[in-house]
Amino acid sequence: MKIVLASNNAGKLAELQTLLAPLGMTLVRQSELNIPEAAEPFKTFVENALAKARHAAQLSGMPALADDAGLCVDAFGGQPGVDTAFYATRFGYPKGDDTNVTALLAQMQGIANRRAAMASSLVAVRSADDPEPLIAVGRVVVQITPERRGTNGFGFDPVMLLPEFGKTFAELPPEVKNAHSHRGRAAQAMLALMRERWLGSAVP
């Protein structure tokens, strides 16, 4: 089965393709189908993910999968949240993964409470008007390191320390990261939902 991924992020595509491989599903980035990005006017991850999934399904005529994820920092009252991708632009930097990390480290200077959560909401729809979207949520609590560590992954991975490993996501092998990340946890939950609701447990 082919599913449109309502994202143009190559890192997300690679991660989700690996995580959904057991179902024999192939993800196609919406940009490959000339589908523009959807508006994301909402304040919660799940609402934005649903809007993106319905948008991609409407313009492709195919099932669609969308992910909305972000960083929720305790010391910032849960921000940047849904605005994570644009975090750096608040401080005069251009939009980008590396500038996001630079901005975060600068804003965290002198702050003792470095606890945060990475949250991911995955939403899948069979069609644009699917009345029963599949919704899966993943969350992982991390500590923000004072400097970058590791070269794997993308986004905030170099400064997201998993206490149980004593390593950042960027220091972990991809298979370990996928098993323990917010997106990995959401994908595992989505896998179970797709088996039950869409495939009738036909896939072992």
C-alpha positions in Angstrom: 0.0 0.0 0.0 1.2 3.5 -0.8 0.6 6.3 1.6 1.3 10.0 1.2 3.5 11.4 3.9 2.3 14.9 4.6 5.8 16.2 5.1 8.7 17.2 3.0 11.2 16.4 5.8 13.7 13.8 4.5 14.6 12.8 8.1 11.0 12.1 9.0 10.5 10.1 5.7 13.5 7.9 6.4 12.5 7.2 10.0 8.8 6.5 9.4 9.5 4.4 6.3 11.7 2.2 8.5 9.2 2.1 11.3 6.3 1.2 9.0 8.2 -1.3 6.9 6.7 -4.4 8.7 3.4 -3.5 7.2 4.7 -3.4 3.7 3.7 0.2 3.3 5.6 2.6 1.0 5.6 6.3 2.0 5.6 8.9 -0.7 6.6 12.5 0.2 3.8 14.9 -0.7 6.4 17.1 -2.6 6.8 14.2 -5.1 3.1 14.6 -5.9 3.4 18.4 -6.1 1.2 18.8 -3.0 1.9 22.1 -1.2 2.3 22.2 2.6 -0.9 22.6 4.5 -1.7 25.4 6.9 -1.0 24.6 10.5 -3.1 27.1 12.5 -3.7 25.0 15.6 -2.0 25.0 19.0 -1.9 21.2 19.5 0.2 18.6 17.7 -2.8 16.3 17.0 -5.0 19.1 15.4 -2.1 20.1 13.1 -1.3 16.5 12.1 -5.0 15.9 11.3 -5.2 19.0 9.1 -2.0 18.0 7.3 -3.2 14.4 6.7 -6.6 15.5 5.4 -5.0 18.1 3.1 -2.6 15.5 1.6 -5.3 12.9 1.1 -7.6 15.5 -0.5 -5.0 16.5 -3.1 -3.6 13.0 -3.8 -6.7 10.8 -3.6 -4.6 8.4 -1.5 -4.4 7.5 2.2 -2.2 9.9 4.1 0.0 9.9 7.1 1.0 13.1 8.9 3.3 13.8 11.9 3.4 16.9 14.0 6.0 16.9 16.6 8.0 19.2 18.7 9.9 20.1 21.8 8.2 21.1 25.0 10.6 22.7 27.5 9.5 22.8 31.1 11.3 26.0 31.8 9.5 27.7 28.9 6.0 26.6 30.0 5.9 23.9 27.3 7.2 26.0 24.5 8.1 26.0 21.6 5.6 23.2 21.1 3.8 23.4 17.7 6.2 26.2 16.7 9.3 24.1 17.2 10.3 24.1 13.5 10.4 28.0 13.5 12.0 28.3 17.0 15.2 29.9 15.7 13.4 32.6 13.8 12.1 34.1 17.1 15.7 35.1 17.8 16.8 36.4 14.4 18.2 33.2 13.0 17.1 31.6 9.7 14.8 28.6 10.0 16.7 25.3 10.2 17.7 22.4 12.4 21.2 23.7 13.3 20.0 27.2 14.0 17.2 25.8 16.2 19.8 24.0 18.3 21.9 27.1 18.5 19.0 29.2 19.6 17.9 26.7 22.2 21.4 26.4 23.8 21.6 30.2 24.0 18.2 30.5 25.6 19.0 27.7 28.1 22.2 29.3 29.4 22.0 29.7 33.2 18.8 27.7 33.5 19.1 24.8 36.0 15.9 23.0 35.0 16.8 21.4 31.7 13.9 18.9 31.6 11.9 18.7 28.4 9.7 16.4 26.4 9.8 15.5 22.8 6.2 14.8 21.6 4.9 13.3 18.4 1.3 12.9 17.1 0.8 10.7 14.1 -2.5 10.8 12.3 -3.5 8.5 9.4 -6.6 8.8 7.2 -7.9 6.6 4.5 -9.4 9.6 2.7 -9.8 13.3 3.2 -13.2 12.8 4.8 -12.3 9.7 6.9 -14.6 9.9 9.9 -12.3 7.7 12.0 -8.7 8.9 11.7 -6.1 6.8 13.4 -4.3 8.8 16.1 -1.1 7.7 17.8 0.9 9.7 20.3 4.5 9.2 21.5 6.3 11.2 24.2 9.8 10.9 25.7 11.3 12.9 28.6 14.8 14.2 28.0 17.4 16.5 29.5 18.8 19.3 27.3 22.6 19.1 27.2 24.7 22.2 27.4 26.4 21.4 24.1 25.9 19.3 21.0 26.8 15.6 21.3 26.8 13.0 18.4 26.2 13.2 14.7 23.3 10.9 14.0 19.7 12.0 13.5 18.3 15.4 12.8 16.5 18.3 14.5 17.3 18.6 18.2 18.8 15.1 18.4 22.3 16.4 19.3 21.1 18.0 22.6 18.3 15.6 23.6 19.8 13.4 26.3 18.0 10.2 27.3 18.7 9.6 31.0 18.4 5.8 30.7 21.2 5.7 28.1 23.2 8.6 29.2 23.4 9.6 25.6 21.8 12.0 23.2 19.6 10.7 20.4 22.4 11.8 18.0 24.8 9.4 19.8 22.6 6.4 19.5 22.4 4.0 16.6 19.3 4.6 14.4 17.6 1.3 15.5 18.0 2.2 19.2 16.8 5.8 18.6 13.8 4.5 16.7 12.8 2.2 19.5 12.9 4.9 22.2 12.2 8.2 20.5 8.9 10.1 20.6 8.3 9.4 16.9 9.3 5.7 17.4 6.8 5.3 20.2 4.1 7.0 18.2 4.9 4.8 15.1 4.7 1.6 17.1 1.3 2.6 18.4 0.3 3.6 14.8 1.5 0.2 13.6 -0.8 -1.6 16.0 -3.8 0.7 15.0 -3.2 0.1 11.3 -3.0 -3.7 11.8 -6.2 -3.7 13.7 -8.3 -1.1 11.9 -7.0 -1.1 8.3 -5.6 -4.5 7.8 -7.7 -6.6 10.1 -4.5 -8.1 11.6 -3.7 -9.7 8.2 -0.1 -8.6 8.7 1.7 -10.6 11.4 
